[in-house]
Every structure is written in structure tokens, then in C-alpha cells.
Amino acid sequence: MIEEEIPDQGIRLRSPDAAEGGAIWSVARDTGTLDLNSSYLYMLLARDFADTCVVAEQDGQLVGFVTGYRRPRQPEVLFLWQIGIHPDFQGKGLGKRLVGAFLRQPGADRASVLETTVSPDNASSRALFESIARDLGTGCHVKPCFAAEDFPEAGHEAEDLFTIGPFRPAALNRLVS
């Protein structure tokens, strides 16, 4: 389990507790941009995938999170499913710190590739992951993953697959700011 401090912001990064799934759901809702899944799913992620998830806490309140998992058939790949930061904390470098902590989690041990999906119009997430690839000293390859028509609900955007890596474990130290 990781535990990191961001002293200048009074934020602690750590693995989620099983009971924090509801708080993660609330942050996802409060972003106003993430696909909001059932609270039950976030509860399962906090309980069963705590070694590949990270929360950001300030004064006892969750202000951000990253959820993800190891790809079962590709154990070198860590898939980042969602990153959410409360609007009051966006634009302060917390996203990159969360991803760095995510890649240092025990469940990420020996992973050398980061994958995530990003919609084409999400410029801030695209810039974040391109910046992470630069900081890790590796490539960022983008290709279509899911077309808009693949989703059963109307109005869902397409999702592009970002593949970052391979990277070396020592490069993870560069993701602290």
C-alpha cells in the first residue's frame, strides 16, 4: 500500500479503504465529466482492487482518485480506468501525482506499460497522458478503441486507446510534480 504526502497542498495519496467506494463515486459525480457508474462498482473497486487504485485525501475528505487494474492476459499492462479530481482541486498538478502513485502501487509491480482510454474531445486528459509519456521517457501511441456506436447509450463519445510504454521502474520517480 502506498502512502505519499503532497505537503504544499496538504494532500495525502494512499490506497482506498473498502468503505470509501461511495466517496469515490461522489468525486466521480462531482467532476461532471466522467461516466458515472453505479456506486456498487466503486465500492467493489475500493474493496477488491485497492492495490491498483489510489485516493487523494485532504482534511479527511476525498478530493481525487485513480482506479484501474492489471490486464489479466497482459500482466505487464496496467489499465487506468478512471481518474477523477474534484473541480476545486483541478489544474494544480494532482492528476500527474495520482497517476505516479497509481504506477507505484503494489498491484503495479513490474508493469511496464500504462493503458487508458480518452475521448477525442477531452483535451486536458490527452495532454496529461502525453505529458506522462514524456516524463517517463517513452512513447504514447494513440489508436481508436471503441467507436461511439459501440456504446448502448446514445450520445457516448468514442474512446481512443492511449498506450504509454514500455517504461522503466526508475522513470516513475519523475512523476512527482
Secondary structure in CASP SS format (residue, H / E / C, confidence):
PFRMAT SS
TARGET T0000
AUTHOR 0000-0000-0000
METHOD secondary structure of the structure
MODEL  1
M C 1.00
I C 1.00
E E 1.00
E E 1.00
E E 1.00
I E 1.00
P H 1.00
D H 1.00
Q H 1.00
G C 1.00
I E 1.00
R E 1.00
L E 1.00
R E 1.00
S C 1.00
P C 1.00
D C 1.00
A H 1.00
A H 1.00
E H 1.00
G H 1.00
G H 1.00
A H 1.00
I H 1.00
W H 1.00
S H 1.00
V H 1.00
A H 1.00
R H 1.00
D H 1.00
T H 1.00
G C 1.00
T C 1.00
L C 1.00
D C 1.00
L C 1.00
N C 1.00
S C 1.00
S H 1.00
Y H 1.00
L H 1.00
Y H 1.00
M H 1.00
L H 1.00
L H 1.00
A H 1.00
R H 1.00
D H 1.00
F C 1.00
A H 1.00
D H 1.00
T H 1.00
C C 1.00
V E 1.00
V E 1.00
A E 1.00
E E 1.00
Q E 1.00
D C 1.00
G C 1.00
Q E 1.00
L E 1.00
V E 1.00
G E 1.00
F E 1.00
V E 1.00
T E 1.00
G E 1.00
Y E 1.00
R E 1.00
R E 1.00
P C 1.00
R C 1.00
Q E 1.00
P E 1.00
E E 1.00
V E 1.00
L E 1.00
F E 1.00
L E 1.00
W E 1.00
Q E 1.00
I E 1.00
G E 1.00
I E 1.00
H C 1.00
P H 1.00
D H 1.00
F H 1.00
Q C 1.00
G C 1.00
K C 1.00
G C 1.00
L H 1.00
G H 1.00
K H 1.00
R H 1.00
L H 1.00
V H 1.00
G H 1.00
A H 1.00
F H 1.00
L H 1.00
R H 1.00
Q C 1.00
P H 1.00
G H 1.00
A H 1.00
D C 1.00
R C 1.00
A C 1.00
S C 1.00
V E 1.00
L E 1.00
E E 1.00
T E 1.00
T E 1.00
V E 1.00
S C 1.00
P C 1.00
D C 1.00
N C 1.00
A H 1.00
S H 1.00
S H 1.00
R H 1.00
A H 1.00
L H 1.00
F H 1.00
E H 1.00
S H 1.00
I H 1.00
A H 1.00
R H 1.00
D H 1.00
L H 1.00
G C 1.00
T C 1.00
G C 1.00
C E 1.00
H E 1.00
V E 1.00
K E 1.00
P E 1.00
C E 1.00
F E 1.00
A C 1.00
A H 1.00
E H 1.00
D H 1.00
F C 1.00
P C 1.00
E C 1.00
A C 1.00
G C 1.00
H C 1.00
E C 1.00
A C 1.00
E E 1.00
D E 1.00
L E 1.00
F E 1.00
T E 1.00
I E 1.00
G C 1.00
P C 1.00
F C 1.00
R C 1.00
P H 1.00
A H 1.00
A H 1.00
L H 1.00
N H 1.00
R H 1.00
L C 1.00
V C 1.00
S C 1.00
END
